[in-house]
Amino acid sequence: MPTNVYFDTGTTSEQRLYEDIIIEQLKIYGQDVYYLPRKLANKDSIFGEDPASSFDDSYIIEMYVDNTDGYMGDQEIIKKFGLELRDDITFVVSKLRWETLVSNNSDLVVERPQEGDLVYFPTTNAFFEIQFVEHEAPFYQQSALPIYKLSCTKWEYASERLDTGITKIDATEDDLSTDTMQFQFALENETGSFVLESSIGAIDYLINEDFTMATQQPVDTGQAFETSAGTTTSSTADDILDFSERNPFGEVDEY
């Protein structure tokens, strides 16, 4: 016997009402988080990873934390390589709010949250990487699927570039990055010179992408300076053995 035609639960008006109620609940009980899409630079087709990936944009949106008793997962584990933190968390976001976010930002072109992207949770000041996006829970209430559930785990920073424009997010790169290219700088005129000073009198070098390294000794036109430094002669007729720190073996100082 077919279902009762007077109790149809799949009407468009009921679906929209149900969706609006969910959005209202998320705005009341949810948290403002930042969605950070991952930008791939050189993806490894074998391992499916990109160590040179970056996060250049951030989008604020409300999400509900589905874990009421704290983090899920194995949490703190002592293993042979030390302490591991495996904190898992689940975020709930409205499909309609996500579609609105995408339509209002031309740079965000994904239809749904993507695995591998990040969610920054300001309440705990932590980053979480999306591992899986569940789009069928709850299962077809009112014959619709109004939410996404993002299963996330705490992100381990590996010198990825963070340039979102949010100071608190970008500070993570400054504090934890081991990439020497983070300290690069350029001249406005593209050419010029840098003067490096050393408090101990040692020679410092500044290595550029294209460079020629040379050591310049101080020059004095005075005969006394040249004679004492030994720059004008290589004769050993009147040798003076110098056992100072600069010449511990007493060899002739030739340039």
C-alpha positions, 0 to 999 in steps of 0.5 A: 500500500503506498504512503498517505498522500496527505502527509508528504514530507518532501515538499519544497516549502518544508525543506526550506523551512527545515533548512532555515531552522538549521541555519538559525541554530548554527548562528546561535550555537555555532562558532565563527571559524576560518576556512582555508583552501589549500593551494597546490604547487607541485603535487606528487602523483604517487604519494598524493601530497604537495610539500610546497602547498600554501594557504593564501585565502581565508573565509569566515563562516559559522560552524557547529562543533559536534563534539560535546565532550571534547576532542575525539580520536586517540588524543595523546599517545606515547609512541616510540618516536615520542608524544603524538597528539591525535585530536579529532573534531567534527564541524557541521556547516549548512549547505546553503550557507556554504553555497552563499559563501562560494557565490560571494567569493569568486576565488572560492570555486569548490562546490563543497569543503575539500579534503586537505583544506584547513579549518582554523578554530579561534576558540582553541587557536588550532588548525584542523585538516579536513579528512572526510566530508559527510554529506548524507547525515542526517540521512534525507530528513524531509527528503533533503540533505541540508548540511555537511559534516567535516571530520577533521584532525589536528593539523601538523605544520610542515613549513607551508606558506600562510598568507591569508591576511589574518595576523593570528593565522599568518603568525604560525608561519613566522613562529614555526617555519624552518624554510630559509626562503622566509627571510628573503628580501629584495631591493626596490631598484633591483640592483644595489649593495648591502652593508653588513656589519660585524661586532667581532670584525669577522667577514659576513656574506650575503648570498643571493640567487646569482652571486659572486663572492669576493673578499676585500682586504683593507688598503692603505697607501702608507708604506708603514702599513704595507711593510708591517702587513707584509703586502709589499714583499715576499722576501724571507731574508729578515724573517720574524716568527709571529706566533700570534693567534692570527699566525700560530705557525710563524709562517710568512704572511703573504697575500 
